[in-house]
Amino acid sequence: MIKSLIITHGNLGHELIQVAEKILEQKLAIEAIAFDWQGDGSDMISQLEKFIAANKGHKLIIFTDMFGGSPSNIASRFINKNVEVISGINLPGLLKFFCHEEKGKNFKETINTVAQGAVEGINIISEYLGEKND
């Protein structure tokens, strides 16, 4: 089983989880950490260490909101064969994870499927509707 955590600036992660739970009509097995704007990141590191220790023996995906931001930079320190970080997570990517999780054959396949789902979830609507001639 793959365990998951989302770390974002502010409460974005909590909100993404809440919306995903509403859409999927179920409680999701994911934790969220909100980056403390006033802190130095040490509290987030401590929470990350606790999450990883509590889930020893599992594969872990840590979702972050933006590549290069503090949550992503701090989470990247923990990448190893059992821990991966996916930055730039959005609602389509999170939904893809929870819909694909049980079907996933292996860790890398799940990571790639989630990343692809997040990217495919970004669309330019006018390309579907056609250009407006106003």
Phi and psi restraints in degrees (value plus and minus 20) as a CYANA .aco file:
   2 ILE   PHI    -116.7   -76.7
   2 ILE   PSI     107.8   147.8
   3 LYS   PHI    -117.3   -77.3
   3 LYS   PSI     131.7   171.7
   4 SER   PHI    -157.1  -117.1
   4 SER   PSI     134.3   174.3
   5 LEU   PHI    -165.0  -125.0
   5 LEU   PSI     123.8   163.8
   6 ILE   PHI    -143.7  -103.7
   6 ILE   PSI     110.5   150.5
   7 ILE   PHI    -143.4  -103.4
   7 ILE   PSI     102.9   142.9
   8 THR   PHI    -159.4  -119.4
   8 THR   PSI     145.1   185.1
   9 HIS   PHI     -89.7   -49.7
   9 HIS   PSI     115.4   155.4
  10 GLY   PHI      40.8    80.8
  10 GLY   PSI    -172.4  -132.4
  11 ASN   PHI    -115.8   -75.8
  11 ASN   PSI      -2.1    37.9
  12 LEU   PHI     -75.3   -35.3
  12 LEU   PSI     -64.0   -24.0
  13 GLY   PHI     -81.7   -41.7
  13 GLY   PSI     -64.7   -24.7
  14 HIS   PHI     -80.6   -40.6
  14 HIS   PSI     -61.8   -21.8
  15 GLU   PHI     -86.8   -46.8
  15 GLU   PSI     -62.2   -22.2
  16 LEU   PHI     -79.9   -39.9
  16 LEU   PSI     -62.2   -22.2
  17 ILE   PHI     -83.5   -43.5
  17 ILE   PSI     -65.8   -25.8
  18 GLN   PHI     -80.0   -40.0
  18 GLN   PSI     -63.9   -23.9
  19 VAL   PHI     -86.9   -46.9
  19 VAL   PSI     -63.8   -23.8
  20 ALA   PHI     -81.0   -41.0
  20 ALA   PSI     -60.6   -20.6
  21 GLU   PHI     -83.6   -43.6
  21 GLU   PSI     -58.6   -18.6
  22 LYS   PHI     -84.9   -44.9
  22 LYS   PSI     -66.0   -26.0
  23 ILE   PHI     -84.5   -44.5
  23 ILE   PSI     -65.5   -25.5
  24 LEU   PHI    -104.9   -64.9
  24 LEU   PSI     -26.9    13.1
  25 GLU   PHI      35.5    75.5
  25 GLU   PSI      24.3    64.3
  26 GLN   PHI    -179.6  -139.6
  26 GLN   PSI     137.1   177.1
  27 LYS   PHI     -96.6   -56.6
  27 LYS   PSI     109.1   149.1
  28 LEU   PHI    -118.4   -78.4
  28 LEU   PSI     123.9   163.9
  29 ALA   PHI    -106.8   -66.8
  29 ALA   PSI      58.9    98.9
  30 ILE   PHI    -169.8  -129.8
  30 ILE   PSI     122.9   162.9
  31 GLU   PHI    -126.7   -86.7
  31 GLU   PSI     138.1   178.1
  32 ALA   PHI    -150.2  -110.2
  32 ALA   PSI     123.2   163.2
  33 ILE   PHI    -144.8  -104.8
  33 ILE   PSI     107.5   147.5
  34 ALA   PHI    -115.7   -75.7
  34 ALA   PSI     105.4   145.4
  35 PHE   PHI     -84.1   -44.1
  35 PHE   PSI     110.1   150.1
  36 ASP   PHI    -101.7   -61.7
  36 ASP   PSI      89.8   129.8
  37 TRP   PHI     -80.3   -40.3
  37 TRP   PSI     -50.2   -10.2
  38 GLN   PHI    -107.3   -67.3
  38 GLN   PSI     -38.0     2.0
  39 GLY   PHI    -107.9   -67.9
  39 GLY   PSI    -198.2  -158.2
  40 ASP   PHI    -123.6   -83.6
  40 ASP   PSI     -15.0    25.0
  41 GLY   PHI      75.4   115.4
  41 GLY   PSI     -30.1     9.9
  42 SER   PHI     -84.4   -44.4
  42 SER   PSI     -55.0   -15.0
  43 ASP   PHI     -86.2   -46.2
  43 ASP   PSI     -59.6   -19.6
  44 MET   PHI     -86.6   -46.6
  44 MET   PSI     -60.0   -20.0
  45 ILE   PHI     -80.9   -40.9
  45 ILE   PSI     -64.6   -24.6
  46 SER   PHI     -81.7   -41.7
  46 SER   PSI     -63.9   -23.9
  47 GLN   PHI     -84.7   -44.7
  47 GLN   PSI     -59.9   -19.9
  48 LEU   PHI     -83.2   -43.2
  48 LEU   PSI     -64.9   -24.9
  49 GLU   PHI     -80.5   -40.5
  49 GLU   PSI     -61.5   -21.5
  50 LYS   PHI     -84.6   -44.6
  50 LYS   PSI     -63.1   -23.1
  51 PHE   PHI     -81.7   -41.7
  51 PHE   PSI     -65.4   -25.4
  52 ILE   PHI     -85.5   -45.5
  52 ILE   PSI     -63.5   -23.5
  53 ALA   PHI     -84.0   -44.0
  53 ALA   PSI     -60.2   -20.2
  54 ALA   PHI     -89.4   -49.4
  54 ALA   PSI     -40.5    -0.5
  55 ASN   PHI    -135.1   -95.1
  55 ASN   PSI       4.8    44.8
  56 LYS   PHI     -75.6   -35.6
  56 LYS   PSI     116.6   156.6
  57 GLY   PHI      74.4   114.4
  57 GLY   PSI     -28.8    11.2
  58 HIS   PHI    -127.3   -87.3
  58 HIS   PSI     136.1   176.1
  59 LYS   PHI     -98.2   -58.2
  59 LYS   PSI     122.4   162.4
  60 LEU   PHI    -147.7  -107.7
  60 LEU   PSI     114.8   154.8
  61 ILE   PHI    -135.3   -95.3
  61 ILE   PSI     106.3   146.3
  62 ILE   PHI    -128.3   -88.3
  62 ILE   PSI      96.8   136.8
  63 PHE   PHI    -112.2   -72.2
  63 PHE   PSI     116.7   156.7
  64 THR   PHI    -148.2  -108.2
  64 THR   PSI     142.3   182.3
  65 ASP   PHI    -102.3   -62.3
  65 ASP   PSI     -50.3   -10.3
  66 MET   PHI    -173.5  -133.5
  66 MET   PSI     108.1   148.1
  67 PHE   PHI     -81.5   -41.5
  67 PHE   PSI     111.9   151.9
  68 GLY   PHI      72.0   112.0
  68 GLY   PSI     -31.4     8.6
  69 GLY   PHI    -100.5   -60.5
  69 GLY   PSI     147.2   187.2
  70 SER   PHI     -75.3   -35.3
  70 SER   PSI     -66.1   -26.1
  71 PRO   PHI     -77.7   -37.7
  71 PRO   PSI     -62.9   -22.9
  72 SER   PHI     -87.6   -47.6
  72 SER   PSI     -64.5   -24.5
  73 ASN   PHI     -82.7   -42.7
  73 ASN   PSI     -63.0   -23.0
  74 ILE   PHI     -89.4   -49.4
  74 ILE   PSI     -65.0   -25.0
  75 ALA   PHI     -81.9   -41.9
  75 ALA   PSI     -54.1   -14.1
  76 SER   PHI     -81.1   -41.1
  76 SER   PSI     -43.4    -3.4
  77 ARG   PHI     -84.3   -44.3
  77 ARG   PSI     -40.2    -0.2
  78 PHE   PHI    -121.8   -81.8
  78 PHE   PSI     -16.7    23.3
  79 ILE   PHI     -84.3   -44.3
  79 ILE   PSI     111.6   151.6
  80 ASN   PHI    -175.4  -135.4
  80 ASN   PSI    -187.1  -147.1
  81 LYS   PHI     -85.3   -45.3
  81 LYS   PSI     -38.4     1.6
  82 ASN   PHI    -129.1   -89.1
  82 ASN   PSI     -24.9    15.1
  83 VAL   PHI    -149.4  -109.4
  83 VAL   PSI     106.8   146.8
  84 GLU   PHI    -148.2  -108.2
  84 GLU   PSI     131.4   171.4
  85 VAL   PHI    -136.8   -96.8
  85 VAL   PSI     110.1   150.1
  86 ILE   PHI    -134.6   -94.6
  86 ILE   PSI      94.3   134.3
  87 SER   PHI    -116.3   -76.3
  87 SER   PSI     137.6   177.6
  88 GLY   PHI      59.4    99.4
  88 GLY   PSI       6.5    46.5
  89 ILE   PHI     -84.2   -44.2
  89 ILE   PSI     124.2   164.2
  90 ASN   PHI    -155.7  -115.7
  90 ASN   PSI     159.0   199.0
  91 LEU   PHI     -81.7   -41.7
  91 LEU   PSI     -65.2   -25.2
  92 PRO   PHI     -79.0   -39.0
  92 PRO   PSI     -58.9   -18.9
  93 GLY   PHI     -87.2   -47.2
  93 GLY   PSI     -60.9   -20.9
  94 LEU   PHI     -85.8   -45.8
  94 LEU   PSI     -62.4   -22.4
  95 LEU   PHI     -83.8   -43.8
  95 LEU   PSI     -60.0   -20.0
  96 LYS   PHI     -79.8   -39.8
  96 LYS   PSI     -61.8   -21.8
  97 PHE   PHI     -79.4   -39.4
  97 PHE   PSI     -70.0   -30.0
  98 PHE   PHI     -93.5   -53.5
  98 PHE   PSI     -44.2    -4.2
  99 CYS   PHI    -104.6   -64.6
  99 CYS   PSI     -46.0    -6.0
 100 HIS   PHI    -114.2   -74.2
 100 HIS   PSI     -42.5    -2.5
 101 GLU   PHI     -68.8   -28.8
 101 GLU   PSI     -68.7   -28.7
 102 GLU   PHI     -94.1   -54.1
 102 GLU   PSI     -42.7    -2.7
 103 LYS   PHI    -108.4   -68.4
 103 LYS   PSI     -35.7     4.3
 104 GLY   PHI     -80.7   -40.7
 104 GLY   PSI     112.5   152.5
 105 LYS   PHI    -100.4   -60.4
 105 LYS   PSI     -56.5   -16.5
 106 ASN   PHI    -173.4  -133.4
 106 ASN   PSI     151.1   191.1
 107 PHE   PHI     -80.2   -40.2
 107 PHE   PSI     -71.1   -31.1
 108 LYS   PHI     -81.8   -41.8
 108 LYS   PSI     -59.6   -19.6
 109 GLU   PHI     -82.1   -42.1
 109 GLU   PSI     -62.8   -22.8
 110 THR   PHI     -83.7   -43.7
 110 THR   PSI     -65.0   -25.0
 111 ILE   PHI     -78.1   -38.1
 111 ILE   PSI     -67.7   -27.7
 112 ASN   PHI     -85.3   -45.3
 112 ASN   PSI     -58.4   -18.4
 113 THR   PHI     -85.3   -45.3
 113 THR   PSI     -61.8   -21.8
 114 VAL   PHI     -85.8   -45.8
 114 VAL   PSI     -66.1   -26.1
 115 ALA   PHI     -80.9   -40.9
 115 ALA   PSI     -63.0   -23.0
 116 GLN   PHI     -83.8   -43.8
 116 GLN   PSI     -61.7   -21.7
 117 GLY   PHI     -82.2   -42.2
 117 GLY   PSI     -58.4   -18.4
 118 ALA   PHI     -85.1   -45.1
 118 ALA   PSI     -64.5   -24.5
 119 VAL   PHI     -86.2   -46.2
 119 VAL   PSI     -64.6   -24.6
 120 GLU   PHI     -87.6   -47.6
 120 GLU   PSI     -37.1     2.9
 121 GLY   PHI     -98.1   -58.1
 121 GLY   PSI     -27.1    12.9
 122 ILE   PHI    -118.4   -78.4
 122 ILE   PSI      99.6   139.6
 123 ASN   PHI    -155.2  -115.2
 123 ASN   PSI     129.7   169.7
 124 ILE   PHI    -118.3   -78.3
 124 ILE   PSI      86.7   126.7
 125 ILE   PHI     -80.2   -40.2
 125 ILE   PSI     -55.5   -15.5
 126 SER   PHI     -83.1   -43.1
 126 SER   PSI     -44.0    -4.0
 127 GLU   PHI     -88.7   -48.7
 127 GLU   PSI     -44.1    -4.1
 128 TYR   PHI    -108.9   -68.9
 128 TYR   PSI     -52.6   -12.6
 129 LEU   PHI    -112.2   -72.2
 129 LEU   PSI     -38.1     1.9
 130 GLY   PHI      71.0   111.0
 130 GLY   PSI     134.4   174.4
 131 GLU   PHI     -91.3   -51.3
 131 GLU   PSI     123.7   163.7
 132 LYS   PHI    -111.3   -71.3
 132 LYS   PSI     119.0   159.0
 133 ASN   PHI    -122.4   -82.4
 133 ASN   PSI      30.4    70.4
